[in-house]
Amino acid sequence: MNISIIGILMVALFLSILGCILVGVVALLIAVGRRHGAAAALGMLMAVMILPLIAISFLAVGRVQKVDAARDMPTVATARSQTSTTAKPKAVDAPAFMVTASPDSRPANWSTTELEDFRADLYPSMIETAGPLAHLVAEQITQNGLLPESDTEPADSLIINVRADRSFNENRTTFRSTFSRSLEKRFPDARVLESDHDDAESNLPPSANERTIVVSLSALIRKINTAAAWNPRIPSESGHVDARIEAGNRSVETRVNFVAKPWVNHFEQIVSEFSIKQFVVGYSESLASTEAEARQSAMQNAQSQVQLTSFAKNSGIHTLINETNVIDRFAQKLSRPYGDVWREAVLIDLSQGTMQATATDHAAAVATSSSMMIRANTVIATLIILAAIAICVFGNLLTQGYHRKTIS
C-alpha cells in the first residue's frame, strides 16, 4: 500500500496532538487527585471517557443517515426515453406501491451522435452497420491505393459496383441501398451501382482498367438459444457483415460486428409492439473512459426517469431501480487514434412482478433502518444521562470542600 509523505505527516501530527491531550488529561487527573482526592479524579475520568463516546455515537448515527439518504435519494441525470407508465397500487405479501415513469420530451438516444471519427466494436442491429461499414470500405479504398491515378484517369470515370448476396435475407435490398448511399457521400464523383451476387451481370470479373471497384457484401447471422429480453417469442441474434473490395488484381476485406438489440435506437417500435410491457431505457450521458463508468451513468439515467411510491409507513417516495431490474444492456466500445471510450444503454422492466420484489426489499430495508435508529437514539439518550450524572458528581466533589470552608 502506497502512503504519501503528506499522509505520513498528517498521521504524525494527529498522533502528536493526541499524545499532548493524553498527557494533559493525565496531569489534570493527578492534580485533581492531589487537591480533591481520588474520588474527584475518578469522577473526572468518567466524564472524560463518556463525552468522547457521545461524540462517536453522534458521528455513527450521522453516517448511517447519510448512507440511507444516498441509497434512497433519486439520482438526478438527463433521461432518455419515450415511454411513460404508471402501475396501479397492488399488494401481494408486500406494501402497496405505485411505479411512475416520467420521460417528458427527452430524446430516446445518446447525447453524443457525431462519431464518424470513431470505430465501434459492436452495433445494435445489422442494418445499423451499413453506414459504418461504408466508411471503413472508403478508408480501405483510399489507403490501399485502389483509386485510379488522377493524372491518367478522370475522377468521374470511377464506378463502384455494390453487390449483396442472399445471406441478408429480407434485409438484402435495404442494407445494400443504405450502404450505397453512405458510399456515395464519400465518393461524390463516382457512380455507385447496385446489383446482386446471383445476377448474371454482377458475376462478370472486375474490369482490368482499374476504373471499376467491386464491393461484395455478405452477412453471417447466428441464432442464439436464448429468448430476446424484450420479446420472449424470438431468439437472440448476433453476427457480422463482411465487405470484400476488388479492384483489378487487388482485393482487401473488412468486417463489422452486430448484436440484435432494436430497443437501443428504435425504442418507440418496441413500445408500440409490446404495449402491455412497461419499459424504460437509460443511456449513458456522455462518453466514458471505462465500461464501468458508462454502466453507472446509464443506471443513473434510468433512475432519474422512475420513482416508486410505497404506501408503507415511513417509506415515502424513493427511486429503487437497481441492477436487478435490468433485463438487457448494450455496451459499445468506440475506438479512436488517441484512445478508447465507452457508452452503454440499459433496458429496464417496470412490470408489476419485477417491481414487486423491489418494493418488498425496500420495505424490509426501511423497517431495519427504523429499528437501528431507535436503538441508536436509546444508546445516545443513555450516554447523555450517564454523562450528566458524572458531571454532577464531579462538580459536587470539586466544590464540596470549598463550600465547607466558606460556611464554617
Secondary structure, DSSP 8 states (H G I E B T S, - for coil): ----HHHHHHHHHHHHHHHHHHHHHHHHHHHHHHHH-HHHHHHHHHHHHHHHHHHHHHHHHHHHHHHHHHHHS------------B---B-SSS--EEEEE--TT--SS-S----TT-EES-BSSSGGGHHHHHHHHHHHHHHTT-S--TTTS-GGG-EEEEEE-GGGGGGHHHHHHHHHHHHHHH-TTSEEEEEETTSTGGGS---TTS-EEEEEEEEEEEEEEEE-SS-TTSEEEEEEEEEEEEETTEEEEEEEEEE--TTTT-HHHHHHHTTTS-EEEEE-SS-BSSHHHHHHHHHHHHHTTEEEEE-STTT-EE----GGGEEEEEEEEEEETTEEEEEEEEEEE--HHHHHHHHHHHHHHHHHHHHHHHHHHHHHHHHHHHHHHHHHHHHHHHHHHHHHHHH-
